Amino acid sequence: MITVRPTDRLFFAVRPDAETVEAICSARRTLCEKAGLSGPEVPPEQIHVTLWRVGDYVVPPTAEDIDAIVRQAGTVEMPPFRVSFGCAQSLGRGALVLSAGRGGSDLERLSTRLRDALNPASAERKHAFRPHMTLMRSDKILPERRIRAIGWTVREVVLVHSLLGKATHRPVGRLPLRGRQLALPGFDF
């Protein structure tokens, strides 16, 4: 029996703005220097937080597939929100990540809403989601370490087409966050 392996993946993510990406890359350099970490780094243009993996494909998704997914996800309502990452640590397979602090629950809520919109049958199941941003892979394990928090205002969700095993990410859809905003002091939406 021949096993056909997927070559393509679609996933929804949030991506930091350019200024925040610079701060993230600077924090990564500092962590590498202080902890003696080395290994393949996630390119700056691919730094993101995965919210929901739509699926893996053995045949690349068509424009019609992508349009249908974006339309379905477009039913999700969520106002823009602040998120910050203030902890660095190694997770499985040597992934050095930043873990979400403030705004982490908003990322969880957004992930759950995407899941429910795209896969209503799974809405009853508990959805394990740990908001994090992978920075690199390293053989050396870094225990949890506090860092100066790095944050930004999440204003959109991006549908990303990834070529598996090729480190290629291409944005194929964008959904601006929208919905009722609460006026909270100290937050800039």
Summary of the structure (lengths in Angstrom):
residues: 189
radius of gyration: 17.2
end to end distance: 54.2
largest distance: 61.2
contacts: 523
relative contact order: 0.26
helix: 28%
strand: 37%
